[in-house]
């Protein structure tokens, strides 16, 4: 229950003489007021930064170079000093939004200055300088808004580098993995882990595809994220890294169902020797970690990380892995009476069944008949699983 519910319900308890007014006050104190996140002020900062960019873009050619530099430096200092003053006066949310605006102007100034003096960068180095400024603000103010901003800057910089220059920017990667990763490891906060894990997946995609690595190196990168979860989670917290890795490898296996097969097997001539060495080390470590864990059922997750691309029927094997993953969680959930596992297995089984139906029946069945039969099968399957779930809940309550 949240604070508002406690206030409302405890009033009835006092009227019913269940608790005293003093006890009610003590109970309410156990649920402190949630601090409002500076969402509106953050968006205000973003819009001000965008307004600055559009104003400068529309009037840039009419200005002298000194005027341009004066506007960039002056506005940046104005917002930063205003934010610093607000922070000193304990107006943290206002100060954060002003300093964030200064950070956005700083990034815009990097690109505008380069355009003004005809400097062309053939890498994402400007984003690296911008990210350094953002990380410096985080370490200076210890404010998570600047951490998130830095993660976004590094990620956008890597995507830009991958699309424009077909390369992964090393220094941005080092700053992201070791600089921002250290922050996540040190603080072990769910929000920081979530932001970092999403960015990690994007960085992994850029690294693999921009540098021309075979796609299956993503299995190693996602497995590494899965193993890193133990370093950044406290007892009782949601395992963000592990969940992100599982979701990513699930999507990868689903894609393998569609594009793996004999055509891919004959077309790919890449050597996978080094991949299997790295994968084997990480996989063995994951198996050992699962074996010594108090809850050793999590070895089921490792099924998804088995590479099948070396087989001509890799698409079928990917489908088998997905079915195995779903069925194992369903069976384990019913045996151990864990609702979360049952729900996980149910969703995975439904998705895999739909996937198998599309893969096996799409090419030779009439389209109307395809969707009609598919709907009936899914309805029947959903009915069966829902009935089992209700029986399971009744058994648990008994």
N, C-alpha and C positions, 0 to 999 in steps of 0.2 A: 504493500500500500504506500502511496505517496503522502506528502504532508497535507495536501488539501483533503484527501479522503480521511486521514486521521482526524483532522479538525472537525470535519462534518460528522463522522461516526462517533467520536469521543463525546461530542455534545449530547448525543442520545444516551450514551452510557452514563453520563453524569445525571441526566434526568431520570434514568431508570435506577439510580443509586447503585450502579455496578462499581463505579470508581468515584473518587472525590475530585473536586476542582483542582486541588493541588496535584493529584496524580495525573490528571488530564494535562496540566501544564508540563509536568515532567515527561509525559509520553510524547507530547508535541515537540519538545526540545530534542528528542532523539532523532527527529526528522528535520534537519536544517533546511532552510530555504535554498533552492537551487539557484545558482548564479546564472543570470541570463547571458547567453553567449552573444558576443558582439557581431551578430550576423548582419544586421542592418547597417551598422557602421562600417563593417568590412566591405559590403557591397557599395556603400557610399564612396569608400576609398577607391574601389575599382572603377566606378563610374567617373570619378574625378580624374583618375589617371587616363581613362579612355577619352574624356573630354579634352584633356591636355593634348593628347596625341592628335585628335582630329583638328583641334584649333591650330596646332603647329603645322600639321600637314597642309591645311588649306591656305595658310599665310606664309609658309616657309620660304618660298622663292622670292618674296618681296622684302625680306629682311636682310640686313647686313650680318656678316659673320659674327661680329662682336655682339650684336643684338641677340642673335640666336643663342650664343653661349651664355649671355647674361640671363636670358629667360630660363634656360635649362638649369644653370647653377643656382640662380636666385630662387626659383620656385622650389627646387629640391631642398635647399637650405631652409626656406621658409616653412615648408611642411615638416621637415625633420625637427627644427628648433621648436616649432609649435607643439609637436608631439612630445618632445622631451619635456617641455614646460608643463604640459597636461599630465604627464606621468608623475612629475615631481609634486603636482598638486593632487595626487591620488585619483585623477580622472583617467584610469588606466585604459578603459575602452576607447575613449576619445583619442588619447595619446597613441594607442596602437593603430587606430585607423589613419591618423595623420602620418605616422612613421611608415606605414604600409604604402600610403600614397607617395611618400618620398622615395621608397624603394622602387615603385613602378616608374616614377619619373627618372630615376637613375638608370634603369634598364632601357627606357626609351631614349635617354640621352646618349647612351653608348652607340646605338644604331644611328641616331640623328647626327651625331658628331662624325661618325665614319662616313655617312653620306655627304656631309658638308665638306669634308677635306678629301673626298674621293678615295677613302681607304676601304679596300675590299678584303674581307676575311674569307679564306677558303676553308674554314672549319667553324665549329660551334664555340670557339674560344670566347666571343662576347657573352654567351650564356654562362660560361664558366666564371667570368668576372662578376656577372650579375648574381650568380648563385653564391659566390664568395661573400658578396655584400649581404645577401639574405641570411646566410649562416652566421655571419658576424653579428647581425642584429639579434639573432636568436640567442647566441651565447652571451650577448651583452644584456639583454632584457629578460631572458628565460621565458619568453612568451611563445606559446604554441602556434599562434598565427603566423609568425615568421618561419617556424619550422615547416608548416604546411606550404607556405609561399615558396620556400627554398626547394622543397620536394617537387612542386609544380614546375618551377623554373628549370631544374635539372632534367625533368622528364620531357618537357617541351623542347629543351635544347637537344636532347638525344633523338627525339623524333625528327626534329628539323635536320640534324646531322645525317640521320639515316636516309631521309627522303631526298635531300638536296645533294649531299656529298657521298652517299652510299658508304658511310663509315660510322663506326661507333667511336664517339669522342672519349678518349682514355681518361682525361683529367676530370671530366664530368662524372664518369663512372666511378673513379676513385673517391671523389668528394661524396657522391651519393652512397656508395657501399660502406666506406670506412668512416666518413665524417657523420653523415646522417644516421648510418647504421649504428654507430657508437651511441648516439643520442637515444635511439630506440632501445638498445641493450641496457643502457644505464638507467633509464626511467621506467621501462616495462609498463607502459600505459597502452590500453586497448586502442585508443584513438590513434596514437602514433604508429602502432603496429599495423593498423588497418591502412592508413595512408601509405606507409612505407611498402607494404606487401603489394598493393595495387600498382605502385610505381615500379616495384621490382619486376613484376610480370611484364610490364611495358618495356622496361630496359632489356629484359631477356629477349623479347621479340625483336627489338631493334638490333641487339648484338648478333643474334643468329642470322637474321635475314639480310642485314646490311653488310655483314662481313662475309657472306656467302657460305656459311656453315650449313651442313645438312640439318634439316628440321629436327631430327631426333636428338640433337644436343639440348633441346628444350626439356627433354625428360630428365637429364642431369641437373639442369638449372632448377627445375621445379622440385626435384628430389632434395636438392640442397636447401631450398626454402622450407621444405617439410621438416628437415632435420634441425634447421636453425630455430624452430619453434620453441624448443626446450630452453633456449638461451634468453628469450624475450618474454616469457610468460610467468606470471606469479600463480601460486596455488589458488584455484577457484576462478581464474580468469578464462574468458573465451579464448580458444587457441586459434588466433587469427591467421598466423603464418601457415599452420597446418591446413586450415580450412581453405585458404587461398590456393595453396599448392594442390589440394585435392580437386577443387573446382577447375583449376587450370588443366590438370592432367586428364580430368574427365572430358573437357572440351577437346583436348588433343586426341584422345581415344575415339571420340565421336567423329572427328575429322578423318582419322585413319580408316574408319569403316568405309568412308566414301572414296578416298583417293589411294589407299594402298591396294595392292593386288599384283598380278603378273606384269602389268604394264610398268608399274613403278619399279618392280623388282628387276626387270631387265634393263630399265633405263638408268637406274642409279648405279654408278661405278665408284662411288666414294668409298674410301677405306674407312671402316668403322672400328679399327683395332684400338686406337686411343680412346674412343668413346667407351668401348666395353671395359677397358681398364678402369677408367674413372667411374663409370657406372657401377662396376662390381665392388669397388671400394666403398662407395656411398651406400649401396644396397646392403652389403654385408653389415655395415655399421647400423643401418636402419633395422635390420633383422635382430641384431644383438640388442639394440635399444628397445625394441618391442618385446623381446623375450624377458628382459629384466624389469619391464614396466609392471606396476601393480595390476594394470588392466591390459593384459597381453592380447586382447581381441583386436587391438589396433593394427595388428599385422595384416588384417584384411585390406587396409588402405594400400599396402605395398603391391597388391595384385595389379593395380593400375599402372605401376611404374615398370612393369616387365616389357622390354622392347620386343616388338614383333615384326619390325620392318625388314628383317633379313629373310623372311619367308615369303614365298610367292603368294600365299593365301593369308597375308597379314591382315587384310580387311576382315576376314572371318575370325581370325584369332582375336582381333580387337573387340569384336562383338562378343566372343566367348568370355574375354576378360571382364567386360561390362556386366554380362549376365552373372558371372561368378561373384563379382563385387556386390551386386544387388542381392543375390540369393544368400550369400554369407552373412550380410548384415541383417537380413530378414530372419534367418534361422537363429543367429546369435541374439538378436533382440527379443525374440519370443522365448528362447531358452533362459536368458538372464533377466527377462522382464524389464527391459530398458526401452521406454517409449521412444526416446530420441533415435535409437538405432533402428527401431521398426519403421519410423517415419522416413529415415534416411534410405533404408532399403526399399521401401515402397516407392518413393519418388524415383530412385535410380532404376527400379525394375520397370516402372511405367515408361520412363524415357527410353530405356533400352529396347523394350518391346515395340514401341512406336518406331524406333530407329530400324530394328530388324524388319519390321513390316514394310517400311519404305524401301529398304535395300533389296529385299527379296521379291516384292510383289509389284513394284512400280513399272518395271520394264515390260511385263507381259500381261498385265491385267487391265481391263477397261477402267478408265479414270473414274467414272461414276460408281462402278462396282467396287473399285479400290477404296474410295472414301466411305462408301456405305458399309462395307464389311469391316473396315478399320474402325469406324465409329462403334459398331456393335461389339467388336472384340474389346475395345477400350472400355466400353460401358460395362461389359460383363466382368472384365478384369478388375475394374474399379470397385464394382459391387462386391466381388469376392474378397478383395483386400480390405475394404471398409468393414465387412462383416467380421473378418478375422481380427481387425484392429479393435472393434467393439467388444468382441469376446475376450480379447487380451486385457482390455481396460477393466471389464467386469471381474475377470479373474484376479487382477491386481488389487482391486478394491476389496474383494472378499478376503 
